[in-house]
Protein backbone atom coordinates (compact mmCIF):
# COMPACT_ATOMS: atom_id res chain seq x y z
CA UNK A 1 0.00 0.00 0.00
CA UNK A 2 1.20 3.49 -0.79
CA UNK A 3 0.90 6.23 1.81
CA UNK A 4 0.13 9.17 -0.42
CA UNK A 5 -0.64 12.65 0.89
CA UNK A 6 -2.97 14.92 -1.05
CA UNK A 7 -0.75 17.67 -2.50
CA UNK A 8 -3.34 20.44 -1.89
CA UNK A 9 -4.36 19.27 1.59
CA UNK A 10 -0.68 18.98 2.55
CA UNK A 11 -0.16 22.69 1.74
CA UNK A 12 -3.35 24.10 3.30
CA UNK A 13 -2.51 27.16 5.34
CA UNK A 14 1.00 27.43 3.86
CA UNK A 15 0.58 27.99 0.13
CA UNK A 16 -2.96 26.86 -0.64
CA UNK A 17 -6.31 27.91 0.77
CA UNK A 18 -9.57 26.14 1.58
CA UNK A 19 -12.27 25.83 -1.09
CA UNK A 20 -15.00 26.17 1.58
CA UNK A 21 -14.61 29.14 3.92
CA UNK A 22 -17.08 29.27 6.81
CA UNK A 23 -17.40 28.48 10.50
CA UNK A 24 -20.06 26.29 12.16
CA UNK A 25 -20.55 24.82 15.63
CA UNK A 26 -23.51 22.46 16.12
CA UNK A 27 -24.80 22.56 12.53
CA UNK A 28 -21.48 21.56 10.94
CA UNK A 29 -22.86 18.36 9.34
CA UNK A 30 -25.80 20.21 7.78
CA UNK A 31 -23.58 22.93 6.28
CA UNK A 32 -21.12 20.37 4.95
CA UNK A 33 -23.94 18.38 3.30
CA UNK A 34 -25.25 21.59 1.78
CA UNK A 35 -21.82 22.35 0.27
CA UNK A 36 -21.70 18.89 -1.24
CA UNK A 37 -25.18 19.36 -2.71
CA UNK A 38 -24.15 22.69 -4.29
CA UNK A 39 -21.03 21.20 -5.90
CA UNK A 40 -22.88 18.18 -7.29
CA UNK A 41 -25.62 20.37 -8.76
CA UNK A 42 -23.18 22.75 -10.45
CA UNK A 43 -21.09 19.92 -11.92
CA UNK A 44 -24.24 18.26 -13.25
CA UNK A 45 -25.63 21.43 -14.85
CA UNK A 46 -22.24 22.55 -16.25
CA UNK A 47 -20.70 19.20 -17.16
CA UNK A 48 -19.44 20.53 -20.55
CA UNK A 49 -18.29 23.99 -19.35
CA UNK A 50 -14.80 22.90 -18.12
CA UNK A 51 -15.47 23.77 -14.48
CA UNK A 52 -12.28 23.26 -12.51
CA UNK A 53 -12.96 24.50 -8.99
CA UNK A 54 -15.97 25.67 -6.94
CA UNK A 55 -15.35 27.88 -3.91
CA UNK A 56 -18.10 28.42 -1.33
CA UNK A 57 -18.08 31.19 1.25
CA UNK A 58 -20.70 31.91 3.92
CA UNK A 59 -20.70 35.40 5.34
CA UNK A 60 -24.21 35.32 6.82
CA UNK A 61 -26.55 32.60 8.03
CA UNK A 62 -28.93 32.77 5.05
CA UNK A 63 -26.49 33.83 2.33
CA UNK A 64 -24.08 31.73 0.25
CA UNK A 65 -21.43 33.08 -2.13
CA UNK A 66 -20.36 30.62 -4.84
CA UNK A 67 -17.35 31.26 -7.10
CA UNK A 68 -17.07 29.07 -10.22
CA UNK A 69 -13.64 28.77 -11.93
CA UNK A 70 -14.14 27.73 -15.53
CA UNK A 71 -12.21 27.78 -18.79
CA UNK A 72 -15.40 28.45 -20.81
CA UNK A 73 -17.21 31.35 -19.14
CA UNK A 74 -19.38 31.91 -22.21
CA UNK A 75 -21.07 28.54 -21.76
CA UNK A 76 -21.69 29.20 -18.06
CA UNK A 77 -23.13 32.67 -18.59
CA UNK A 78 -25.12 31.93 -21.74
CA UNK A 79 -26.89 34.57 -23.84
CA UNK A 80 -27.40 37.70 -21.75
CA UNK A 81 -26.94 35.66 -18.54
CA UNK A 82 -29.83 33.24 -19.03
CA UNK A 83 -27.92 30.17 -17.82
CA UNK A 84 -26.58 31.98 -14.77
CA UNK A 85 -30.05 33.02 -13.70
CA UNK A 86 -31.35 29.52 -14.26
CA UNK A 87 -28.53 27.99 -12.20
CA UNK A 88 -29.04 30.49 -9.40
CA UNK A 89 -32.72 29.63 -9.22
CA UNK A 90 -31.97 25.91 -9.02
CA UNK A 91 -29.46 26.40 -6.19
CA UNK A 92 -31.78 28.68 -4.20
CA UNK A 93 -34.59 26.14 -4.49
CA UNK A 94 -32.39 23.33 -3.17
CA UNK A 95 -30.63 25.23 -0.37
CA UNK A 96 -33.53 27.55 0.50
CA UNK A 97 -30.99 30.34 0.93
CA UNK A 98 -29.91 33.35 -1.04
CA UNK A 99 -27.17 32.36 -3.53
CA UNK A 100 -24.70 34.75 -5.13
CA UNK A 101 -22.75 33.45 -8.18
CA UNK A 102 -19.32 34.70 -9.30
CA UNK A 103 -17.73 33.37 -12.48
CA UNK A 104 -13.92 33.42 -12.81
CA UNK A 105 -12.18 32.64 -16.09
CA UNK A 106 -9.15 30.32 -16.26
CA UNK A 107 -6.77 31.94 -18.72
CA UNK A 108 -4.47 28.91 -19.15
CA UNK A 109 -6.39 25.64 -18.91
CA UNK A 110 -3.17 23.73 -19.74
CA UNK A 111 -1.86 24.63 -16.25
CA UNK A 112 -4.95 23.38 -14.42
CA UNK A 113 -4.52 19.79 -13.24
CA UNK A 114 -8.21 18.86 -13.23
CA UNK A 115 -8.82 20.26 -16.72
CA UNK A 116 -5.78 18.42 -18.08
CA UNK A 117 -7.03 15.18 -16.55
CA UNK A 118 -10.53 15.82 -17.87
CA UNK A 119 -9.21 16.35 -21.41
CA UNK A 120 -7.32 13.04 -21.22
CA UNK A 121 -10.47 11.30 -19.93
CA UNK A 122 -12.54 12.67 -22.82
CA UNK A 123 -10.00 11.36 -25.31
CA UNK A 124 -10.02 7.93 -23.68
CA UNK A 125 -13.81 7.85 -23.88
CA UNK A 126 -13.47 8.50 -27.62
CA UNK A 127 -11.22 5.42 -27.97
CA UNK A 128 -8.00 7.40 -28.47
CA UNK A 129 -4.75 5.65 -27.53
CA UNK A 130 -3.96 6.39 -23.89
CA UNK A 131 -0.23 6.84 -24.60
CA UNK A 132 -0.93 9.40 -27.30
CA UNK A 133 -3.41 11.30 -25.09
CA UNK A 134 -0.96 11.40 -22.19
CA UNK A 135 1.99 12.56 -24.29
CA UNK A 136 -0.02 15.31 -25.95
CA UNK A 137 -1.25 16.56 -22.57
CA UNK A 138 2.32 16.63 -21.24
CA UNK A 139 3.61 18.53 -24.26
CA UNK A 140 0.85 21.14 -24.08
CA UNK A 141 1.44 21.73 -20.37
CA UNK A 142 5.21 22.08 -20.79
CA UNK A 143 4.68 24.55 -23.63
CA UNK A 144 2.61 26.67 -21.22
CA UNK A 145 5.79 27.23 -19.13
CA UNK A 146 5.08 24.62 -16.47
CA UNK A 147 8.13 23.36 -14.59
CA UNK A 148 6.94 19.78 -14.34
CA UNK A 149 4.00 17.46 -14.88
CA UNK A 150 3.13 13.87 -14.00
CA UNK A 151 0.17 11.92 -15.37
CA UNK A 152 -0.84 8.45 -14.17
CA UNK A 153 -3.61 6.45 -15.84
CA UNK A 154 -4.90 3.31 -14.11
CA UNK A 155 -7.45 0.74 -15.21
CA UNK A 156 -8.12 -1.53 -18.18
CA UNK A 157 -5.99 0.51 -20.53
CA UNK A 158 -6.65 -0.27 -24.16
CA UNK A 159 -9.34 -2.78 -23.19
CA UNK A 160 -6.85 -5.18 -21.57
CA UNK A 161 -8.25 -7.89 -19.33
CA UNK A 162 -5.78 -7.12 -16.53
CA UNK A 163 -5.80 -3.59 -15.17
CA UNK A 164 -2.50 -1.73 -14.92
CA UNK A 165 -1.20 1.81 -14.51
CA UNK A 166 0.93 3.82 -16.92
CA UNK A 167 2.89 6.96 -16.09
CA UNK A 168 4.15 9.92 -18.13
CA UNK A 169 6.52 12.39 -16.45
CA UNK A 170 8.41 15.45 -17.61
CA UNK A 171 10.20 18.08 -15.57
CA UNK A 172 10.35 17.95 -11.78
CA UNK A 173 7.62 17.72 -9.13
CA UNK A 174 8.93 18.43 -5.59
CA UNK A 175 6.06 16.93 -3.58
CA UNK A 176 7.88 17.39 -0.25
CA UNK A 177 8.57 21.10 -0.76
CA UNK A 178 5.81 23.04 0.99
CA UNK A 179 6.44 26.30 -0.86
CA UNK A 180 6.11 24.52 -4.23
CA UNK A 181 2.92 25.45 -6.08
CA UNK A 182 1.69 22.00 -7.13
CA UNK A 183 -1.80 21.57 -8.55
CA UNK A 184 -3.43 18.15 -8.31
CA UNK A 185 -6.49 16.83 -10.11
CA UNK A 186 -8.33 13.53 -10.40
CA UNK A 187 -10.61 12.67 -13.33
CA UNK A 188 -12.40 9.50 -14.43
CA UNK A 189 -13.02 8.15 -17.92
CA UNK A 190 -16.12 5.95 -18.14
CA UNK A 191 -15.40 3.59 -21.03
CA UNK A 192 -17.18 0.51 -22.33
CA UNK A 193 -14.69 -1.78 -20.57
CA UNK A 194 -14.65 -0.02 -17.21
CA UNK A 195 -13.57 3.13 -15.43
CA UNK A 196 -10.07 4.53 -15.98
CA UNK A 197 -8.72 6.94 -13.40
CA UNK A 198 -6.41 9.81 -14.37
CA UNK A 199 -4.25 11.61 -11.80
CA UNK A 200 -2.37 14.78 -12.74
CA UNK A 201 0.30 16.74 -10.85
CA UNK A 202 1.50 20.08 -12.26
CA UNK A 203 4.40 22.04 -10.75
CA UNK A 204 4.16 25.75 -11.51
CA UNK A 205 7.02 27.09 -9.39
CA UNK A 206 7.65 28.21 -5.82
CA UNK A 207 5.48 30.68 -3.88
CA UNK A 208 7.68 32.89 -1.71
CA UNK A 209 6.96 35.78 0.67
CA UNK A 210 6.94 39.20 -0.94
CA UNK A 211 10.24 40.44 0.58
CA UNK A 212 12.11 37.27 -0.20
CA UNK A 213 10.60 37.14 -3.68
CA UNK A 214 11.79 40.68 -4.48
CA UNK A 215 15.30 39.87 -3.26
CA UNK A 216 15.51 36.69 -5.32
CA UNK A 217 14.16 38.39 -8.44
CA UNK A 218 16.78 41.12 -8.08
CA UNK A 219 19.54 38.52 -7.77
CA UNK A 220 18.26 36.62 -10.78
CA UNK A 221 18.20 39.76 -12.92
CA UNK A 222 21.74 40.66 -11.86
CA UNK A 223 23.05 37.19 -12.65
CA UNK A 224 21.14 36.71 -15.89
CA UNK A 225 21.86 40.08 -17.58
CA UNK A 226 25.67 39.83 -18.13
CA UNK A 227 25.77 36.42 -19.82
CA UNK A 228 23.11 37.43 -22.34
CA UNK A 229 25.56 39.36 -24.53
CA UNK A 230 27.98 36.49 -25.25
CA UNK A 231 25.15 33.99 -25.49
CA UNK A 232 23.46 35.97 -28.21
CA UNK A 233 26.55 35.76 -30.39
CA UNK A 234 26.87 32.05 -29.81
CA UNK A 235 23.17 31.44 -30.26
CA UNK A 236 23.17 33.26 -33.57
CA UNK A 237 25.89 31.05 -34.91
CA UNK A 238 24.23 27.94 -33.56
CA UNK A 239 20.85 29.14 -34.83
CA UNK A 240 22.22 29.50 -38.34
CA UNK A 241 23.62 26.01 -38.16
CA UNK A 242 20.49 24.49 -36.66
CA UNK A 243 18.20 26.12 -39.17
CA UNK A 244 19.72 24.03 -41.91
CA UNK A 245 17.86 26.10 -44.47
CA UNK A 246 19.25 27.39 -47.70
CA UNK A 247 20.34 30.71 -46.21
CA UNK A 248 21.96 29.23 -43.09
CA UNK A 249 23.85 26.48 -44.89
CA UNK A 250 25.10 28.60 -47.75
CA UNK A 251 26.41 31.31 -45.44
CA UNK A 252 28.13 28.72 -43.20
CA UNK A 253 29.67 26.87 -46.12
CA UNK A 254 31.28 30.01 -47.39
CA UNK A 255 32.59 31.07 -43.98
CA UNK A 256 33.56 27.77 -42.38
CA UNK A 257 36.76 27.06 -44.32
CA UNK A 258 38.07 30.63 -43.93
CA UNK A 259 37.54 31.67 -40.33
CA UNK A 260 36.64 28.48 -38.48
CA UNK A 261 39.28 25.97 -39.55
CA UNK A 262 41.80 27.11 -36.91
CA UNK A 263 39.12 27.15 -34.24
CA UNK A 264 38.38 23.44 -34.49
CA UNK A 265 35.09 21.87 -33.50
CA UNK A 266 32.85 20.52 -36.22
CA UNK A 267 34.66 22.57 -38.86
CA UNK A 268 37.97 20.83 -38.24
CA UNK A 269 37.20 17.65 -40.20
CA UNK A 270 35.89 19.76 -43.06
CA UNK A 271 39.32 21.37 -43.36
CA UNK A 272 41.00 17.95 -43.23
CA UNK A 273 39.00 16.52 -46.10
CA UNK A 274 41.12 18.10 -48.89
CA UNK A 275 44.45 16.66 -47.62
CA UNK A 276 42.95 13.19 -47.24
CA UNK A 277 42.49 12.60 -51.00
CA UNK A 278 45.99 14.02 -51.63
CA UNK A 279 47.57 11.39 -49.46
CA UNK A 280 45.36 8.66 -50.80
CA UNK A 281 45.69 9.42 -54.50
CA UNK A 282 49.47 8.84 -54.78
CA UNK A 283 49.23 5.84 -52.48
CA UNK A 284 46.58 4.15 -54.57
CA UNK A 285 48.44 4.26 -57.95
CA UNK A 286 51.75 3.30 -56.32
CA UNK A 287 50.28 0.33 -54.61
CA UNK A 288 48.33 -0.67 -57.67
CA UNK A 289 51.05 -0.18 -60.26
CA UNK A 290 53.66 -2.23 -58.48
CA UNK A 291 51.59 -5.35 -57.86
CA UNK A 292 49.56 -5.23 -61.03
CA UNK A 293 52.46 -5.22 -63.55
CA UNK A 294 54.31 -7.87 -61.54
CA UNK A 295 51.39 -10.26 -61.67
CA UNK A 296 50.36 -9.33 -65.16
CA UNK A 297 53.76 -9.21 -66.81
CA UNK A 298 54.95 -12.39 -65.16
CA UNK A 299 51.76 -14.17 -66.25
CA UNK A 300 51.39 -12.34 -69.54
CA UNK A 301 54.93 -11.60 -70.68
CA UNK A 302 54.35 -12.07 -74.35
CA UNK A 303 51.23 -10.00 -75.04
CA UNK A 304 51.57 -7.15 -72.56
CA UNK A 305 55.29 -6.30 -72.61
CA UNK A 306 55.12 -4.58 -75.96
CA UNK A 307 52.13 -2.25 -75.27
CA UNK A 308 53.08 -1.47 -71.63
CA UNK A 309 56.79 -0.75 -72.17
CA UNK A 310 56.53 2.94 -71.05
CA UNK A 311 54.91 2.00 -67.71
CA UNK A 312 57.52 -0.50 -66.44
CA UNK A 313 60.45 1.87 -67.12
CA UNK A 314 61.29 1.87 -63.44
CA UNK A 315 60.42 -1.77 -63.02
CA UNK A 316 62.26 -3.38 -65.98
CA UNK A 317 65.60 -3.70 -64.14
CA UNK A 318 63.84 -5.49 -61.30
CA UNK A 319 62.16 -7.99 -63.62
CA UNK A 320 65.22 -9.05 -65.66
CA UNK A 321 67.18 -9.48 -62.44
CA UNK A 322 64.79 -12.18 -61.36
CA UNK A 323 64.65 -13.61 -64.87
CA UNK A 324 68.36 -13.41 -65.68
CA UNK A 325 69.34 -15.28 -62.55
CA UNK A 326 67.98 -18.63 -63.79
CA UNK A 327 68.85 -18.04 -67.46
CA UNK A 328 72.63 -17.36 -67.21
CA UNK A 329 73.07 -20.65 -65.34
CA UNK A 330 72.64 -22.54 -68.64
CA UNK A 331 74.13 -19.87 -70.91
CA UNK A 332 77.27 -19.04 -68.84
CA UNK A 333 79.63 -21.38 -70.83
CA UNK A 334 79.17 -19.31 -73.99
CA UNK A 335 80.46 -16.03 -72.54
CA UNK A 336 83.07 -17.94 -70.50
CA UNK A 337 84.55 -19.52 -73.70
CA UNK A 338 84.89 -16.17 -75.40
CA UNK A 339 87.21 -14.61 -72.77
CA UNK A 340 89.29 -17.85 -72.73
CA UNK A 341 89.91 -17.56 -76.48
CA UNK A 342 92.37 -14.64 -76.30
CA UNK A 343 94.25 -16.31 -73.43
CA UNK A 344 94.61 -19.58 -75.34
CA UNK A 345 95.73 -17.94 -78.64
CA UNK A 346 99.43 -17.39 -77.68
CA UNK A 347 99.84 -21.13 -76.85
CA UNK A 348 98.61 -23.07 -79.91
CA UNK A 349 100.25 -26.32 -78.80
CA UNK A 350 97.99 -26.87 -75.87
CA UNK A 351 94.72 -26.70 -77.81
CA UNK A 352 96.11 -29.09 -80.45
CA UNK A 353 96.63 -31.75 -77.79
CA UNK A 354 93.27 -31.07 -76.32
CA UNK A 355 91.45 -31.03 -79.64
CA UNK A 356 90.38 -34.72 -79.56
CA UNK A 357 88.44 -34.51 -76.25
CA UNK A 358 86.94 -31.11 -77.15
CA UNK A 359 86.42 -30.97 -80.88
CA UNK A 360 83.73 -28.37 -80.57
CA UNK A 361 85.93 -25.95 -78.63
CA UNK A 362 88.75 -26.36 -81.16
CA UNK A 363 86.49 -25.73 -84.07
CA UNK A 364 85.03 -22.64 -82.41
CA UNK A 365 88.49 -21.31 -81.65
CA UNK A 366 89.73 -21.88 -85.13
CA UNK A 367 86.68 -20.37 -86.57
Secondary structure, DSSP 8 states (H G I E B T S, - for coil): ------HHHHTBTTTB--SEE---STTHHHHHHHHHHHHHHHHHHTTTS-EEEEEEEEEETTEEEEEEEES-HHHHH-GGGHHHHHHHHHHHHHH-SEEEEEEEE-S-GGG-HHHHHHHHHHHHHTT--HHHHHHHHHHHHHHTT-SEEEEEEEESGGG-SS-EEEEEEEE---TT-TTEEEEEEEEEEEETTEEEEEEEEEEEEE---HHHHHHHHHHHHHHHHHHHHHHHHHHHHHHHHHH-SHHHHHHHHHHIIIIITTT-THHHHHHHHHHHHHHHHHHHHHHHHHHHHHHHHHHSHHHHHHHTTTGGGTTHHHHHHHHHHHHHHHHHHHHHHHHHHHHHHT-HHHHHHHTTTTHHHHHHHH-
